[in-house]
């Protein structure tokens, strides 16, 4: 009769010091004596209950992603205090901040047919990722095992659940390689591993016994004998005997009670892996709690409730693009994952997760980066993660602000365990400080949190003063030699830089926000200084960065008084915030939309036409998700919506093409494949699903202190509607729907919350080029006169309404032109082949679209002419292809008035 039941391996990381109450005194200083193989009773034969906890269903998830196992593909589950990460075939490493406990944790399976166990990676078949954790299915002729892995939400603990269906006796063997290291660059010595029979767990420790962990199970039938004074070269292991008795073992296995139906689940077996910094009694108490009946259920329920809260209480979208909808949901999950709590440093935002493996103690970028945190905060504030921004960006980095006002670039998880501030990394970047100022302002605008503004105003003033002091020549711009790195960290493109366009754009935007905050804080002198500095800085940028002959902005001003004219996407950061003139910005986004800069999977920071371009170079050619996001927003800001949507969709696709539900840091500039050195779960790539979508496609701008909201959507021409729920506006939330019906764009908006102060809502949708505007309306009256806002690539009509609870606003129009390129999603490893829409214009009575496509290839574009859809084929010239194989073409339609 087949044996069918469930096994749960609950791995919990816990802080402890060695506990040897029943062991003899150690013979080696700093370590207990060697312990012989632990063989102990797990209960009566065939009971199926000893050492187990009751079965509970995991339930389903609306965000679950299932597919075949791909070798090397990254998976993770992050809590506030612990991290499990690994690969889809089942190799994991475990951390509880700031300690790396082990790597290469892998299940093996021993069956009577073979003397050697079967490695899990060789039979891993399917993987499911969901916000709560990861599930891997292993299948062999004699068994199927499902392994569910998740980190506890707030405890330093990781839990695994194994569900087993076996037709022969089976040993499940957990092998691993212990590390017991602080995160880079701190160190430990005297690490050892010993089996503690009373706790039925391995004890991980070191010579001073200040860092400790337990890993074990009440259901272990066999455990390795290990050296007590050092870490052995052979991986230690735990064995769980499943299904019937076997003469090789003195401990009976866990079986199915007689008469039990083969499809009835019986119980889970807990394994606990736990560690960090706490007393022995606290460690043992938590170890016991996590392995007790009901503990796994409680921890899982907390993860489910937390994931449901992210999905249902934060900003949610419903568009015709289901992949984009899912990417938005996963982006919220990822950014929530970035918030971690370190027992020494406090709680802050990390930059990204990746495997450290055997040779490193760097968990990707799993420590605190000020610039990354600030960039990510733009998205987090806009979707309702304000508390994480307040605590993990504003307060956390204010705590470590240098005395002169500079905000730290990065803080290692082990900064308190080494002379971190003596290393050159902490304050390496100059852009971090104005980014932090800008993050503060955007949070305040979204939330109206005057308390945190008052509390941290001294820190803001110091940050402003430090940034101002880096301008040595008085042109209004921060200077890289005195401030630190901006756009670049490596490569010849940074040679001789005085002020790069990236840091300059962030600084100018931060100055604008400082004027507003200083006014509110009754500091007119600072407001005046910020305003005059901004005016001077913008004048410098327009005079010196703009290259009229190329129709683009330069990369940098150089120390010798010249300009580095390279075409880069770094200017997109300034453009995302509308720093540059409208006409010049409209020209620049056309350059950024071209194939020399934009690939089918995102934006290169340096154009492929530059002699320094290298598709595998970190700064000089590899595609970055965060640069792609800023470029997408720049397109929307300068009304180049087709290119904005194209870039946005590349970031959204990257959420699912590599690590499922995660976004890679950098991708090759020629082939759609992340670099070997990339971090697979990079949060500033993830945030760029949200930032250009919310601020660009939705055109959503919130000013809670002023009680105003602007909704200026760039609705793609093939979309009839979109719905957005739970937009945070101070102490209230908005939900709204935008619809396109028979020459009308309408907004239905509803407000929830206790604040009944009227909220001025401006609805300013983008209309097709060449459209004629009809009179707008608002249900219930109270609408202000419309404002016509003609732009280079579209036409906006703005209407306002003072909202208390709900309203409907609409804008009518007739005719106009729009275009949409065919959707072409790249395969992993492919080169770019999709067409580009560079720009749309009305020129001399004609609708003119500039296009790029692969030389000699035909594409069918969808064109709306005076409201009528047409399919227009375009075949691109064979001659004159660039290095990416693209040529240009122009589509021209004579304007017709309805």
C-alpha positions in Angstrom: 0.0 0.0 0.0 1.5 3.5 -0.9 2.5 5.7 1.9 1.1 9.2 1.6 1.6 11.9 4.2 3.1 15.4 4.7 6.4 16.3 6.2 7.3 19.8 7.3 10.9 20.9 7.7 10.7 24.0 9.8 14.0 25.9 9.8 14.2 28.7 12.3 17.2 31.0 12.8 17.7 32.0 16.4 20.1 34.0 18.5 21.9 32.0 21.2 25.0 31.2 23.1 26.2 27.6 23.6 24.0 25.5 25.9 25.8 22.5 27.4 23.9 21.9 30.6 24.2 18.1 30.4 27.5 17.9 28.5 30.9 17.5 30.2 33.2 20.5 30.2 34.9 21.2 26.9 38.3 19.8 26.2 39.2 22.4 23.6 39.1 26.1 24.6 36.0 27.7 23.1 34.4 24.5 22.0 32.5 21.5 23.4 33.9 18.0 23.1 33.1 15.8 20.1 29.7 14.2 20.3 29.0 10.8 18.9 26.2 10.1 16.4 22.8 10.9 18.0 20.3 8.1 17.7 17.1 8.5 19.6 13.5 7.4 19.7 11.0 9.4 17.7 7.9 7.5 19.0 6.2 4.2 18.5 6.7 2.5 15.1 4.0 3.5 12.6 2.6 6.2 14.9 3.1 8.9 12.3 2.8 11.5 15.2 6.1 11.6 17.2 8.1 14.7 16.5 5.4 16.1 14.3 3.0 19.0 14.2 -0.5 18.9 12.8 -1.0 19.4 9.1 -2.5 22.7 7.9 -3.3 23.8 4.3 -1.1 26.5 2.8 -3.9 28.0 0.8 -3.6 29.7 -2.6 -2.1 33.0 -3.6 -3.3 35.4 -6.3 0.3 36.1 -7.2 1.7 32.6 -7.3 4.0 31.9 -10.3 4.6 28.3 -11.3 6.9 26.8 -13.9 9.6 24.2 -14.6 12.8 24.4 -12.6 15.5 26.3 -14.4 19.1 25.6 -13.3 20.6 28.6 -11.4 17.5 30.7 -11.3 17.2 32.7 -8.1 14.5 32.3 -5.5 14.1 34.0 -2.1 12.0 34.5 0.9 12.8 37.6 3.1 11.5 38.5 6.5 12.5 41.5 8.6 15.3 39.6 10.4 16.1 36.6 8.3 16.6 35.7 4.6 16.4 32.4 2.8 17.7 32.5 -0.8 18.8 30.0 -3.3 18.1 28.5 -6.7 15.1 26.8 -8.2 16.7 23.4 -8.1 16.8 23.6 -4.3 20.1 24.9 -3.1 19.8 27.5 -0.3 21.7 29.8 2.0 20.4 31.2 5.2 21.0 34.5 6.9 19.8 36.2 10.1 21.1 39.7 10.1 24.0 40.2 10.3 25.1 36.6 10.2 25.5 34.2 7.3 24.9 30.7 8.8 25.3 28.3 5.9 25.2 27.8 2.2 24.4 24.9 -0.1 21.6 23.6 2.0 20.1 20.9 -0.2 17.7 17.9 0.3 18.9 14.5 -0.8 16.7 11.4 -0.9 17.8 7.8 0.0 15.7 4.9 -1.2 16.3 1.1 -0.8 17.1 0.8 -4.5 20.4 2.8 -4.2 23.3 3.0 -1.7 23.9 6.7 -2.5 21.2 9.3 -1.9 19.7 11.1 -4.9 20.6 14.8 -4.9 17.6 17.1 -4.9 18.8 19.3 -7.7 18.9 16.3 -10.1 15.1 15.6 -9.7 13.7 19.1 -9.0 10.8 19.5 -11.5 8.6 22.5 -10.7 8.9 25.7 -8.7 6.2 28.0 -7.4 7.0 31.4 -6.0 4.6 33.6 -4.1 5.0 36.5 -1.7 5.1 34.3 1.3 7.7 31.9 0.1 9.0 29.3 -2.4 7.8 25.8 -3.2 9.9 23.2 -5.1 8.6 19.8 -6.3 11.0 16.9 -6.5 9.8 13.8 -8.4 11.2 10.3 -8.6 9.6 6.9 -9.4 9.2 6.1 -5.7 8.2 9.5 -4.3 7.2 13.0 -4.8 8.3 15.7 -2.3 7.2 19.3 -2.1 9.5 21.7 -0.3 8.0 25.0 0.9 10.4 27.6 2.2 9.6 30.9 3.9 11.2 33.3 6.4 9.3 34.2 9.5 7.9 37.7 9.2 9.5 39.3 12.3 11.5 36.5 14.0 15.1 35.5 13.0 13.6 32.3 11.6 13.3 30.3 8.4 10.7 27.6 8.0 10.5 24.7 5.5 7.5 22.5 4.8 8.0 19.1 3.0 5.0 17.2 1.7 5.9 13.6 0.8 4.1 10.9 -1.2 6.2 7.8 -1.1 5.7 4.2 -2.2 8.8 2.8 -0.6 10.8 3.7 2.6 12.5 7.0 2.2 15.2 8.9 4.0 15.2 12.7 3.5 18.7 14.0 4.1 19.4 17.7 4.6 23.0 18.5 3.8 24.6 21.9 4.1 27.9 23.7 4.5 28.2 25.9 7.6 29.7 29.4 7.5 29.1 31.3 10.7 30.4 34.6 9.3 29.5 38.2 9.8 28.5 40.0 6.6 31.3 41.6 4.7 33.7 43.1 5.7 33.6 42.0 9.4 35.2 38.7 10.4 34.9 35.9 13.0 37.3 33.3 14.2 37.1 29.9 15.9 33.9 28.8 14.2 32.6 25.3 15.1 29.6 23.0 14.7 28.6 20.4 17.3 25.5 18.1 17.7 23.5 18.9 20.8 21.5 15.8 21.6 19.3 17.3 24.3 18.1 20.1 21.8 18.3 17.6 18.9 20.0 20.3 16.9 23.4 21.3 15.6 24.9 24.2 17.5 26.7 26.8 15.3 29.1 28.9 17.3 32.5 30.5 17.5 35.4 30.9 20.0 33.9 33.8 22.0 30.4 32.2 22.0 28.9 35.5 21.1 27.4 34.3 17.8 25.3 31.1 17.9 22.6 29.2 16.1 20.7 25.9 16.4 19.6 23.7 13.6 17.8 20.5 14.3 14.5 18.7 14.7 12.6 16.6 17.2 12.1 14.1 14.3 15.7 13.6 13.4 16.6 9.9 13.1 20.2 10.3 12.4 22.8 13.2 12.5 26.4 13.6 11.5 29.3 13.2 13.8 31.3 16.4 13.4 34.5 18.0 14.7 33.8 20.0 17.9 36.6 22.6 17.5 36.4 23.5 13.8 34.3 23.3 10.7 34.9 20.0 8.8 35.3 19.9 5.0 32.6 17.3 4.7 29.1 18.7 4.7 27.2 17.7 7.8 23.7 16.3 7.5 20.4 15.6 9.2 18.3 12.5 8.3 14.5 12.2 8.5 13.4 8.6 8.2 10.1 8.3 6.5 7.9 5.3 5.9 8.2 1.9 7.7 11.1 0.3 9.6 14.5 -0.6 8.2 17.2 -2.7 9.8 19.8 0.0 9.1 18.4 2.3 11.7 17.7 1.8 15.4 15.2 4.7 15.3 11.7 3.8 13.9 10.5 5.9 10.9 7.4 8.0 10.7 4.7 6.0 9.1 1.0 6.1 8.2 -1.4 4.7 10.7 -3.1 1.5 9.6 -6.3 2.1 7.6 -5.3 5.7 6.7 -6.4 6.7 3.2 -3.4 7.3 0.9 -4.6 10.8 0.1 -5.0 11.9 3.7 -2.3 14.2 5.0 -1.1 13.3 8.5 1.4 15.7 10.0 4.4 17.9 9.4 7.8 17.3 10.8 9.5 20.5 12.1 13.2 21.2 11.6 14.5 24.4 13.2 17.4 26.4 12.0 17.9 29.6 14.0 20.7 32.0 15.0 22.1 35.4 15.8 22.7 37.3 19.0 20.7 36.5 22.2 21.0 34.7 25.5 21.0 30.9 25.7 17.7 30.8 27.4 16.0 33.0 24.9 17.5 31.0 22.1 16.3 27.7 23.5 12.9 29.1 24.2 12.5 30.3 20.7 13.8 27.1 19.3 11.3 25.1 21.3 8.5 27.5 20.3 9.2 27.2 16.6 9.3 23.5 16.6 6.2 23.0 18.7 2.8 22.1 17.3 1.1 25.1 15.8 4.2 27.3 15.5 4.6 26.8 11.7 0.9 27.5 11.2 1.1 30.7 13.1 4.2 31.9 11.3 2.7 31.0 7.9 -0.6 32.8 8.8 1.4 35.9 9.6 3.1 35.8 6.2 -0.2 35.3 4.4 -1.9 38.1 6.3 1.0 40.4 5.6 1.0 39.6 1.9 -2.8 40.1 1.7 -2.4 43.5 3.4 0.2 44.6 0.8 -2.2 43.5 -2.0 -5.4 44.8 -0.7 -4.6 48.0 1.3 -1.8 49.5 -0.9 -2.2 51.0 -4.4 -3.5 48.4 -6.8 -4.1 48.7 -10.6 -6.4 47.0 -13.1 -5.4 47.6 -16.7 -5.7 45.6 -20.0 -2.1 44.6 -19.6 -2.2 41.7 -17.2 1.6 41.3 -17.1 1.9 44.9 -16.0 -0.7 44.4 -13.3 1.2 41.5 -11.9 4.5 43.3 -12.1 3.0 46.1 -10.0 1.9 43.7 -7.4 5.2 41.9 -7.2 7.0 45.3 -7.1 5.1 46.1 -3.9 6.1 42.8 -2.4 9.8 43.2 -3.4 10.0 46.7 -1.9 8.4 45.5 1.3 11.1 42.7 1.3 13.8 45.4 1.3 12.9 46.6 4.8 15.0 44.7 7.3 15.9 45.0 11.0 19.5 44.7 12.2 20.0 44.1 16.0 22.9 46.5 16.0 21.9 49.2 13.5 18.1 49.4 13.5 15.6 49.0 10.6 16.3 50.3 7.1 16.0 49.6 3.4 18.5 47.3 1.8 19.4 47.4 -1.9 19.0 43.8 -3.2 19.6 40.2 -2.6 21.9 37.7 -4.3 23.7 34.5 -3.3 27.1 34.9 -1.7 27.9 31.2 -2.1 31.1 29.6 -0.8 33.5 32.4 -1.5 31.8 35.5 -0.1 29.9 37.0 2.7 28.1 39.6 0.6 24.4 38.8 0.3 24.1 40.6 -3.1 23.5 44.1 -2.0 21.7 43.1 1.1 22.8 46.0 3.2 21.8 49.6 3.6 22.4 52.0 0.6 21.2 55.6 1.0 20.9 56.4 -2.7 19.1 53.2 -3.6 16.7 53.7 -0.6 15.9 57.2 -1.7 15.3 56.1 -5.3 13.0 53.3 -4.1 11.2 55.6 -1.8 9.6 57.5 -4.7 7.7 54.3 -5.6 7.1 53.2 -2.0 5.6 56.6 -0.9 3.3 56.6 -3.9 1.8 53.1 -3.3 1.2 53.4 0.5 4.5 52.2 2.0 5.0 55.5 3.7 5.8 54.0 7.2 8.7 52.0 5.7 10.0 55.2 4.0 9.7 57.2 7.2 11.5 54.7 9.3 13.8 53.0 6.8 14.9 55.9 4.7 14.4 59.2 6.5 15.0 58.3 10.1 17.5 55.5 9.5 19.9 57.5 7.3 19.4 60.7 9.4 20.8 58.6 12.3 24.0 57.9 10.4 24.4 61.4 8.8 27.9 62.6 8.9 28.6 65.7 11.2 29.0 67.9 8.1 25.6 66.9 6.7 26.6 64.2 4.1 24.3 61.2 3.9 26.0 57.8 3.9 26.2 55.9 0.6 26.2 52.4 2.2 26.3 50.7 5.6 27.2 47.0 5.9 25.0 44.7 7.9 28.1 44.2 10.1 29.1 47.9 10.4 28.8 47.6 14.2 31.2 44.7 14.2 34.1 46.3 12.4 35.6 49.7 11.8 33.1 50.4 9.0 33.6 54.2 9.0 37.3 53.7 8.4 36.6 52.1 5.0 36.2 54.3 1.9 32.8 52.9 1.0 30.5 54.7 3.5 30.5 58.1 1.9 31.7 57.3 -1.6 28.8 58.8 -3.4 27.8 62.5 -3.6 24.4 62.0 -5.2 23.1 60.2 -2.1 22.6 63.4 -0.1 20.4 65.3 -2.6 18.5 62.1 -3.3 17.8 61.8 0.5 16.5 65.4 0.5 14.3 64.6 -2.5 13.0 61.4 -0.9 12.1 63.4 2.2 10.1 66.0 0.1 8.3 63.3 -1.9 7.3 61.5 1.3 6.0 64.7 2.8 4.0 65.6 -0.3 2.4 62.2 -0.3 1.6 61.9 3.4 1.5 65.5 4.7 3.6 64.2 7.7 4.5 67.5 9.3 5.8 65.8 12.5 8.7 64.0 10.8 9.5 67.2 8.8 9.8 69.2 12.1 11.8 66.5 13.8 14.3 66.0 11.0 14.4 69.6 9.7 17.9 70.1 11.3 19.1 67.1 9.3 17.7 68.5 6.1 19.4 71.8 6.7 22.7 70.1 7.3 22.3 68.0 4.1 21.4 71.2 2.1 24.5 73.0 3.5 26.8 70.2 2.7 25.5 69.9 -0.8 25.8 73.6 -1.4 29.4 73.6 -0.2 30.4 71.1 -2.9 29.9 73.9 -5.5 33.4 75.4 -5.6 33.1 77.5 -8.7 29.8 79.1 -7.9 27.8 77.9 -11.0 25.1 76.4 -8.8 26.0 72.8 -9.5 27.4 70.2 -7.1 30.8 69.1 -8.1 31.9 65.4 -8.3 35.5 65.9 -7.1 34.3 67.5 -3.8 31.0 65.7 -3.4 31.8 62.1 -4.6 30.6 59.8 -7.2 27.4 60.5 -9.1 26.4 58.5 -12.2 29.6 56.4 -12.5 31.7 54.3 -10.3 34.0 52.7 -12.9 35.2 53.2 -16.4 36.9 55.9 -18.6 33.7 57.9 -19.1 34.2 59.4 -15.6 37.7 60.8 -16.4 37.9 64.5 -15.7 34.3 65.0 -14.5 33.5 68.2 -12.7 29.6 68.0 -12.7 27.7 65.1 -14.3 24.2 65.6 -15.5 22.8 62.9 -13.2 23.8 64.4 -9.9 23.1 67.9 -11.2 19.5 66.9 -12.1 18.9 65.4 -8.7 20.4 68.5 -6.9 18.3 70.9 -8.9 15.1 69.0 -8.1 16.0 68.8 -4.5 16.5 72.5 -4.4 13.0 73.0 -5.8 11.6 70.9 -3.0 13.7 72.6 -0.3 12.2 76.0 -1.2 8.7 74.6 -0.4 9.8 72.8 2.8 11.8 75.8 4.1 8.7 78.1 3.5 6.6 75.7 5.5 9.2 75.6 8.3 9.3 79.4 8.4 12.9 79.6 7.2 12.7 82.3 4.5 16.5 82.8 4.3 17.0 79.1 3.4 14.1 79.2 0.9 15.6 82.3 -0.8 19.0 80.7 -1.0 17.6 77.4 -2.4 15.6 79.3 -5.0 18.5 81.5 -6.2 20.8 78.5 -6.3 18.3 76.5 -8.3 17.9 79.4 -10.8 21.7 79.6 -11.2 22.0 75.8 -11.6 19.3 75.5 -14.2 20.9 78.4 -16.2 24.3 76.6 -16.1 22.7 73.3 -17.2 20.8 74.8 -20.1 23.8 76.9 -21.2 26.5 74.3 -20.9 24.9 70.8 -21.2 22.7 71.5 -24.2 24.3 70.6 -27.5 22.2 72.2 -30.2 23.9 70.6 -33.1 23.2 67.1 -31.8 19.8 68.0 -30.3 20.8 66.4 -26.9 22.2 67.1 -23.5 25.8 66.3 -22.7 26.9 63.8 -20.1 29.1 66.1 -18.0 31.0 69.3 -17.5 34.8 68.6 -17.2 37.4 70.1 -15.0 39.3 71.6 -17.9 36.3 73.7 -18.9 35.1 71.5 -21.8 32.1 69.2 -22.0 31.9 65.4 -22.3 29.3 65.3 -25.2 28.5 61.5 -24.8 24.9 60.5 -25.5 23.8 58.9 -22.3 20.6 58.1 -20.5 21.9 59.8 -17.3 20.1 63.0 -18.4 16.8 61.1 -18.0 17.0 61.5 -14.2 16.8 65.3 -14.6 14.2 65.0 -17.2 12.0 62.7 -15.1 11.5 65.6 -12.8 11.0 68.1 -15.6 14.3 70.0 -15.1 14.9 70.9 -18.7 13.1 73.2 -21.2 10.1 71.5 -22.8 11.3 71.9 -26.4 14.8 70.7 -25.7 13.5 67.8 -23.6 11.2 66.8 -26.5 14.3 66.5 -28.7 16.3 64.6 -26.1 13.7 61.9 -25.4 13.7 61.2 -29.2 17.4 60.4 -28.9 16.8 58.2 -25.9 14.0 56.2 -27.6 16.4 55.2 -30.4 17.9 51.7 -30.7 21.4 53.1 -29.9 20.2 53.6 -26.3 17.0 51.6 -25.9 17.1 47.8 -26.3 14.1 45.4 -26.2 14.8 44.8 -22.5 15.7 48.3 -21.3 18.0 51.3 -21.6 21.7 51.4 -21.9 23.4 54.2 -19.9 25.8 54.8 -22.7 24.8 54.8 -26.4 26.2 52.0 -28.5 27.6 54.6 -30.9 30.1 55.7 -28.3 33.7 54.3 -28.7 33.6 53.4 -25.0 30.5 51.3 -25.3 30.8 47.7 -24.1 27.6 45.7 -23.7 29.1 43.8 -20.7 30.6 46.9 -18.9 28.8 47.8 -15.6 28.6 51.5 -16.4 29.4 51.7 -20.1 26.8 49.5 -21.8 24.9 47.1 -19.6 21.2 47.7 -19.3 20.0 49.0 -15.9 16.4 48.7 -14.7 16.6 51.9 -12.7 17.9 53.9 -15.6 15.2 52.4 -17.8 12.6 53.5 -15.3 13.9 57.1 -15.1 14.0 57.1 -18.9 10.4 55.9 -19.1 9.3 58.7 -16.8 11.3 61.2 -18.8 9.4 60.1 -21.9 6.1 60.6 -20.2 7.2 64.0 -18.6 8.1 65.3 -22.1 5.0 63.7 -23.7 6.6 60.9 -25.7 4.2 58.3 -24.4 4.7 55.4 -26.8 8.4 55.3 -25.9 7.5 55.7 -22.2 5.3 52.7 -22.4 7.9 50.7 -24.3 10.5 51.3 -21.6 8.0 50.6 -18.7 7.0 47.3 -20.2 10.6 46.2 -20.5 11.1 46.6 -16.7 7.7 44.8 -16.1 8.7 41.9 -18.2 12.0 41.5 -16.4 10.0 40.7 -13.3 9.2 37.3 -14.7 11.8 36.4 -17.4 14.7 35.7 -15.0 14.1 35.2 -11.2 10.4 34.8 -11.0 8.8 37.8 -9.4 12.2 39.6 -9.1 14.0 42.2 -11.2 17.7 41.8 -12.1 20.2 44.6 -11.5 22.0 44.7 -14.9 21.5 42.9 -18.2 23.8 42.6 -21.2 23.6 45.5 -23.6 23.5 43.2 -26.6 21.7 40.0 -25.5 18.7 39.7 -23.2 20.5 37.9 -20.4 21.6 39.3 -17.0 25.4 39.6 -16.4 27.0 36.9 -14.4 27.8 39.5 -11.8 24.3 40.8 -11.5 22.2 40.9 -8.3 19.0 39.0 -9.2 16.6 40.7 -6.7 17.6 44.4 -7.1 15.2 46.8 -5.5 15.9 50.0 -7.5 15.1 48.0 -10.6 11.9 46.8 -9.0 10.9 50.3 -8.0 11.0 51.3 -11.6 7.9 49.3 -12.4 6.0 51.6 -10.1 7.6 55.1 -10.4 7.1 55.6 -14.2 3.7 53.8 -14.1 2.3 56.0 -11.3 3.9 59.3 -12.2 4.1 58.8 -15.9 1.4 56.6 -17.4 -1.1 57.5 -14.7 0.3 61.1 -14.4 -0.5 61.0 -10.7 0.9 63.8 -8.6 -0.1 64.2 -4.9 0.4 67.3 -2.7 -1.3 66.4 0.6 -0.2 69.5 2.4 -1.9 71.6 -0.3 -4.9 69.3 -0.6 -4.4 68.8 -4.3 -4.1 65.8 -6.6 -3.4 65.9 -10.4 -4.4 62.9 -12.5 -3.0 63.3 -16.0 -3.0 59.8 -17.6 -1.4 58.9 -20.9 -3.8 56.1 -21.7 -2.4 53.9 -24.4 -4.6 54.1 -27.6 -5.7 50.5 -27.4 -6.8 50.7 -23.8 -10.4 51.6 -23.1 -10.0 51.9 -19.3 -8.0 51.5 -16.2 -8.8 51.4 -12.5 -6.6 52.4 -9.6 -7.4 51.7 -6.0 -6.0 52.9 -2.6 -4.0 56.0 -3.8 -2.6 57.4 -0.5 -3.3 61.2 -0.1 -2.4 62.3 3.4 -4.9 60.6 5.8 -7.3 59.6 3.0 -7.2 57.3 0.0 -8.6 57.7 -3.5 -9.8 55.2 -6.0 -10.5 56.2 -9.6 -11.4 54.8 -13.0 -10.4 56.4 -16.3 -12.6 55.4 -19.3 -12.4 56.2 -23.0 -15.9 56.1 -24.7 -16.9 57.6 -28.0 -14.7 60.7 -28.0 -14.8 61.1 -24.2 -12.2 60.6 -21.5 -13.8 60.4 -18.1 -12.6 60.1 -14.5 -14.7 58.6 -11.8 -13.1 59.2 -8.4 -14.0 58.2 -4.9 -12.4 59.4 -1.6 -12.2 57.4 1.6 -11.0 58.5 5.0 -11.8 60.7 8.0 -10.4 63.9 6.5 -13.3 65.8 4.8 -11.3 68.9 3.8 -12.1 69.5 0.1 -9.4 68.0 -2.1 -8.8 69.8 -5.4 -8.6 67.1 -8.1 -7.3 68.1 -11.5 -8.1 65.7 -14.4 -5.8 66.4 -17.3 -5.8 63.4 -19.7 -3.6 63.3 -22.8 -5.6 63.5 -26.0 -4.4 62.4 -29.4 -2.4 64.8 -31.5 -4.7 66.9 -33.7 -7.8 66.3 -31.6 -10.5 69.0 -31.3 -11.5 69.7 -27.7 -15.2 69.7 -26.6 -16.5 71.4 -23.4 -15.6 69.3 -20.3 -18.0 68.5 -17.5 -18.3 67.4 -13.9 -21.1 65.6 -12.2 -22.6 67.8 -9.5 -21.1 71.0 -10.9 -18.2 72.9 -9.4 -15.9 72.5 -12.3 -13.4 75.2 -13.2 -12.8 76.4 -16.7 -10.7 74.0 -18.7 -7.0 74.7 -19.4 -5.6 73.6 -22.8 -2.0 72.3 -22.5 -0.6 71.7 -26.0 2.6 69.6 -25.9 5.0 68.3 -28.5 3.7 64.8 -28.6 0.1 65.1 -27.3 -2.5 67.5 -26.0 -3.7 67.8 -22.4 -6.9 69.4 -21.3 -7.1 70.1 -17.5 -10.3 70.4 -15.5 -10.6 70.9 -11.8 -13.1 69.9 -9.1 -13.2 70.2 -5.3 -13.7 66.7 -4.1 -15.3 65.7 -0.8 -16.5 62.2 -1.5 -17.0 61.3 -5.1 -17.1 63.0 -8.5 -17.1 62.3 -12.3 -15.1 64.6 -14.6 -15.0 64.2 -18.4 -13.2 65.7 -21.4 -14.7 65.4 -24.8 -12.7 65.5 -28.0 -13.1 64.7 -31.7 -10.6 63.1 -34.1 -6.8 63.1 -33.6 -4.0 60.7 -34.4 -2.3 57.9 -32.4 0.0 55.0 -33.1 0.9 51.7 -31.5 3.8 49.4 -32.4 3.3 45.6 -32.6 4.0 43.9 -29.3 7.2 41.8 -29.5 8.5 40.3 -26.3 12.2 39.2 -26.5 13.3 35.6 -25.7 16.0 35.3 -23.1 19.3 35.4 -24.9 17.9 37.2 -28.0 19.0 40.5 -29.6 16.7 43.5 -30.1 14.3 43.2 -33.0 11.2 45.2 -31.9 10.4 48.5 -33.7 10.8 51.9 -32.0 8.4 54.8 -32.1 10.8 57.7 -31.6 8.4 60.6 -31.7 4.9 61.8 -32.9 4.5 65.4 -34.2 2.1 67.6 -36.1 4.3 69.3 -38.8 3.0 71.4 -41.6 -0.5 70.0 -41.7 0.7 66.4 -41.3 0.9 63.7 -38.6 4.5 62.7 -38.7 5.9 59.6 -36.8 9.6 58.8 -36.7 10.3 55.1 -36.5 13.2 52.6 -36.2 13.2 49.0 -37.1 15.5 46.1 -38.1 16.8 46.8 -41.6 14.7 45.1 -44.3 12.1 43.9 -41.8 8.3 44.7 -42.1 6.2 45.6 -39.1 2.5 46.2 -38.9 1.7 49.4 -36.9 -1.8 50.2 -35.5 -2.7 53.7 -36.4 -5.8 55.6 -35.3 -6.6 58.3 -37.8 -9.5 60.6 -36.8 -10.7 57.8 -34.5 -10.6 55.1 -37.1 -8.2 52.2 -36.7 -5.9 51.2 -39.6 -3.1 48.7 -39.9 -0.2 50.3 -41.6 2.8 48.1 -42.7 6.2 49.7 -42.7 9.3 48.0 -44.2 12.6 49.5 -43.1 15.4 50.4 -45.5 18.1 47.8 -45.9 21.0 50.2 -46.2 22.5 52.4 -43.5 21.9 50.1 -40.5 23.5 51.0 -37.2 25.5 48.6 -35.0 22.2 47.2 -33.7 21.0 46.5 -37.2 18.3 49.2 -37.2 17.4 51.8 -39.8 14.9 54.7 -39.7 11.7 55.5 -41.5 9.1 58.2 -41.3 5.3 57.7 -41.4 3.4 60.8 -42.6 -0.3 61.2 -42.8 -1.9 64.4 -44.0 -4.0 66.0 -41.3 -7.7 65.7 -41.8 -10.1 67.8 -39.8 -13.4 66.1 -38.8 
